[in-house]
Amino acid sequence: MKRFWCRECGAITDHVIRKNRHSSEYGNETVLYCPWCGDENCVEELEPCPSCDYGWKLKDDHICEKCQLRSKDELARFFRGYSKPVREFFDDLLDGTSVEDLV
């Protein structure tokens, strides 16, 4: 099942309105319209979240918004357990470094 998100109105839907049209500038093209607000070319396809398996994420995101918030909260709780000098050390350590490089 495909899911779509509208950047204009925020709707998440299982379908979009597709209309074929011809323009002298672009030739034949299929334009996607949001079924809720009717705006054109504001719809993005969503993908299942690989972290939670029930959320939906944008193509360029790693995980869904709910998992992003949960992960940020878990990371903040983890770092709060360290003193300020140790957190500053982590800042220096992570400057320009990928987390994947550390694991």
N, C-alpha and C positions, 0 to 999 in steps of 0.2 A: 504494500500500500504506500502510495506517495502522499506526503504532506507538504503544504506550502505555507509561507509566512508573508504577509503584506507589510512592507516597510512603512507604508503611509498610515494605515489604520490599526496595525498590530494583529489583525485577524490571523488565526491559524485554521486552515481548511484542508479538506481532502481533495478538492478540485479547484480548478481555475477556469476562466472563460478564455478560450483560444479563438482568435479571429485571424484569418489570412487576409493580407492586404498587399497592395502593390504601390510602390512609390518610385518616382523617377530617380531618386537619390539612392535608395537601397534595393530596389527590385522587389521581388516577392519575399515576404517575411510573415512569420507567425508572431502575433502580438499576444501577450498574456495579460489578462485583466483580472483584478481582484473581484470575486463575486459579491463582496460586501460593500466596498466603497466605490467600485467601478473604475479606479485608476488603472492606467496601463503601465506595463513594464516596471511595476513596483513589487512583483511577486518573486520570491526566491524559494527554490526547492529545499526542503529540510531533509536531514538524514537522521537515522536512529543514533542515540548517544551510545558510544561503545563502553562507557563507564557504568551506566545504570540500566541500560537496556529498555527503559520505558520513556525517557525524555527524548526530545528532538533538538538537533543542533543545526546551525548553519554550516554550509560546506567548508568554509575556511576555519571554523572553530574546532578545537580538539574535543571538547565535551560540552554538554548542554549547560544552560545558565544555572540551573539548580545545582548541578555538580560543581560548577565553577565556584559558586558561593560557598558550598560545603567545603570544598578543598581549601579555599582562602581562609575560612574559619579554622579548619584543622591546622593549617600552617601557622596561623597567628597564635593559636593555643600552644603549639609546639615551641615557637620562639619565645613566648612569654616565660617559659620555664628557665630561660638563661638570663644571666646578668647582662647589663648594658655593654660592658666591654666585650663579652663573648658575642653578642648580637652584632657589634661593630666589626668584629673579626669575620663573622659570616658575611656581612656586607662586602668587605674587601675580598673575601674568598669567592663570592658569587659574581663580582663585578665582571660582566662580560662572559661568564662561564655558564654553560648549560647545566641544568640539574642532571641530565642524563650522563654528563661527563663525570659526575661525582658518585654515581651509583654503580 
